[in-house]
Amino acid sequence: MGVPRAAILAVVLAFMALMAPARAETPLTDRDIRQFIDSMPEMRAIAEKHEQEFRQYRDEFARDPKANSEAPFSKALAGVRSSPAYAEVDAAARRYGFDGAADWGRKADRISPTSLWKWSGVVRRSRPAWPRPA
């Protein structure tokens, strides 16, 4: 007689579900985007100060933006993790309300120019200025 196909399929699907990563991305909040925007002048200054350390990642992205578009911030930060640049990014990220450089990088990777543009239009109509994190 044999085992019904539906039962086999159910077992296979259950197994696949257990084997899949249990990590779901939490949606970005207005606060995340606001903190990212507020952090950019300081992050840009750190990147300029440590240009040599970040050059490889900038050049890779410039050569092939499509191939290197997945997690560009996180990738660059991982590459300089043992350098003074990472420590500075980590400290700056914490000042702006992130849990550190890795958190800032993960959120930065998920923020697109289009979402920033749309979000900034909504913010400009709803409030005169963004409060800076304490």
C-alpha positions as CSV (number, residue, x, y, z in Angstrom):
1,M,0.0,0.0,0.0
2,G,2.7,2.6,0.8
3,V,2.8,6.0,2.5
4,P,0.5,8.6,0.9
5,R,2.3,11.3,-1.0
6,A,0.6,14.0,1.0
7,A,2.2,12.6,4.2
8,I,5.7,12.5,2.6
9,L,5.3,16.0,1.3
10,A,4.2,17.2,4.8
11,V,7.3,15.6,6.4
12,V,9.6,17.1,3.7
13,L,8.1,20.6,4.1
14,A,8.3,20.4,7.9
15,F,12.0,19.3,7.6
16,M,12.8,22.1,5.2
17,A,11.1,24.6,7.5
18,L,13.2,23.4,10.4
19,M,16.4,23.6,8.4
20,A,15.7,27.1,7.0
21,P,17.2,30.0,8.9
22,A,14.9,31.2,11.6
23,R,16.0,34.8,11.2
24,A,13.4,37.3,9.9
25,E,14.5,40.9,9.1
26,T,12.6,43.4,11.3
27,P,11.2,46.2,9.3
28,L,13.1,49.5,9.4
29,T,11.5,52.1,11.4
30,D,11.3,55.9,10.9
31,R,13.7,56.1,13.8
32,D,16.2,53.8,12.1
33,I,16.2,55.9,8.9
34,R,16.4,59.2,10.9
35,Q,19.4,57.9,12.9
36,F,21.1,56.8,9.6
37,I,20.6,60.2,8.0
38,D,21.8,62.0,11.1
39,S,24.9,59.7,11.3
40,M,26.0,60.3,7.7
41,P,28.1,63.4,8.1
42,E,30.2,61.8,10.9
43,M,30.4,58.4,9.0
44,R,31.5,60.2,5.9
45,A,34.2,62.0,7.8
46,I,35.4,58.7,9.3
47,A,35.4,57.1,5.8
48,E,37.5,60.0,4.4
49,K,39.9,59.9,7.4
50,H,40.4,56.1,6.8
51,E,40.2,56.2,3.0
52,Q,43.1,53.7,2.6
53,E,41.3,51.1,4.7
54,F,38.0,51.5,2.9
55,R,39.5,52.0,-0.6
56,Q,39.3,48.3,-1.6
57,Y,35.6,48.1,-0.9
58,R,34.8,51.4,-2.6
59,D,36.8,50.3,-5.7
60,E,35.1,46.9,-5.8
61,F,31.7,48.6,-5.7
62,A,32.6,51.1,-8.4
63,R,33.8,48.3,-10.7
64,D,30.6,46.4,-10.5
65,P,27.8,48.0,-8.4
66,K,25.3,45.2,-9.3
67,A,27.6,42.3,-8.2
68,N,28.6,44.2,-5.0
69,S,25.3,45.7,-4.1
70,E,24.3,43.1,-1.5
71,A,25.4,44.4,2.0
72,P,28.1,46.9,0.8
73,F,28.2,48.6,4.2
74,S,28.4,45.4,6.2
75,K,31.0,44.0,3.8
76,A,33.3,47.0,4.1
77,L,32.9,47.1,7.9
78,A,33.7,43.4,8.2
79,G,36.9,44.0,6.1
80,V,38.2,46.6,8.5
81,R,36.9,45.0,11.7
82,S,40.4,44.9,13.3
83,S,41.3,48.4,12.4
84,P,40.9,51.8,14.1
85,A,38.3,52.7,11.5
86,Y,36.0,50.1,12.8
87,A,36.3,51.3,16.3
88,E,35.5,54.9,15.2
89,V,32.4,53.7,13.2
90,D,31.3,51.6,16.2
91,A,31.6,54.6,18.6
92,A,29.8,56.9,16.2
93,A,27.0,54.4,15.5
94,R,26.4,54.1,19.3
95,R,26.2,57.9,19.6
96,Y,23.4,57.8,17.0
97,G,21.4,55.1,18.8
98,F,22.6,52.0,16.9
99,D,23.8,48.9,18.8
100,G,27.2,49.4,17.2
101,A,29.0,49.3,13.8
102,A,27.5,45.9,12.7
103,D,23.9,47.1,13.5
104,W,24.6,50.4,11.6
105,G,26.0,48.4,8.6
106,R,23.0,46.0,8.5
107,K,20.5,48.8,8.6
108,A,22.5,50.9,6.1
109,D,22.5,48.0,3.7
110,R,18.7,47.9,3.7
111,I,18.2,51.6,3.2
112,S,17.8,52.5,-0.5
113,P,18.1,56.0,-2.0
114,T,14.5,55.7,-3.2
115,S,13.3,54.9,0.3
116,L,15.2,57.8,1.7
117,W,13.8,60.1,-0.9
118,K,10.2,59.0,-0.2
119,W,10.7,59.1,3.6
120,S,12.3,62.6,3.6
121,G,9.3,64.0,1.7
122,V,6.9,62.6,4.3
123,V,9.1,63.9,7.1
124,R,9.4,67.4,5.6
125,R,5.7,67.7,5.5
126,S,5.1,66.3,9.0
127,R,7.8,68.0,11.1
128,P,10.2,70.9,10.7
129,A,13.4,69.2,11.9
130,W,14.7,65.8,13.0
131,P,15.5,65.5,16.6
132,R,19.1,64.4,17.0
133,P,19.7,61.4,19.3
134,A,21.0,62.1,22.8
